[in-house]
Amino acid sequence: MVYKIQFKKFSFALTRKLRTSQGYIKEKQGWLVCLKNKYRDYGWGEIAPFTFTELQQCESYLEKISNKPTRQELEDGIKIWPNALSFGVGAALAEIDSEIGHKTIEGWLPPPDSAVLISSIDSSKKEVNLLKSQYKKNPLTIKIKVALQAFEKEKDLINEILNLLPLNSHIRLDANGGWNRLEAGKWMNFLKEEPRLEWLEQPLSVDDPEGLLNLSKKIHVALDESLINDPSLRDSWKDWQIRRPLLEGDPRFLLADLKQGIGYKMISTAFETGIGRRWINHLSALQQIGPTPTAPGLAPGWCPHGPLFSLNPEIVWNAA
Ligand SMILES: [Mg+2]
């Protein structure tokens, strides 16, 4: 089968500056993908890398893709391209094949409530009080960045938050690899009986896989940076995984895993246009009906409003 493929550049500014393990991000840039077959079926995708290096790599591969590629050329490319490009084309193929999308029985599913990122541990009490009034009936899931101050100080702050949090809420602590084994052990002892704790996120550095594995035998450990560093952990790590589909390559594998009911995968945004957001929403919804439902990380309020964020791909395409 021969397809017609088009790419269109987009960019947008985030409403806030985002700190990631790889530096600060203020703007997202990339390309939208429009794939068409001879029956006039459409598949849409989005290529939206986080780093400038991957953006440049994607650009040089895009120049080499013919505008009338065969199925084989696209499938072969997906295996060697940068992850963001493989996502974009894999997503468009999945949609045109009706593995996902409006031609399936379920259609595009809407997402469950997102977890809320508390902006800093020091302001967390104020923020949690505000959130409690907004989430009266629904369970509230909060995520707090830790490993920025001394253990005793952060422990006292987290203790105060736990006293404030309703019993049906959930809390995640993200250390971004910032603890050593001794500190991680102290946190484990402090929180191992706490039913509202969902996990310690990347408690130890990516350089200590053995320490992470040992810790995960005593308390739930979610891997984030480790999965970027060593993607083979996506198959071997049985505890929680933070998954950002748009940065991981061909999404058909994660889609299949979630459809099969494989648990312990939390879906997280990488700040996408409406075309990518349909995937994040749908995968989060599949996660939610699986064996280990948990709130996705959708970063509400970080993307601006407008047609680029519509869930109708044609509107997104015309707005780019
Ligand atoms: Mg993280």
Residues whose N, C-alpha, C, O or C-beta is under 5 A from the ligand:
A	BS01	MG	D174 E201 D224
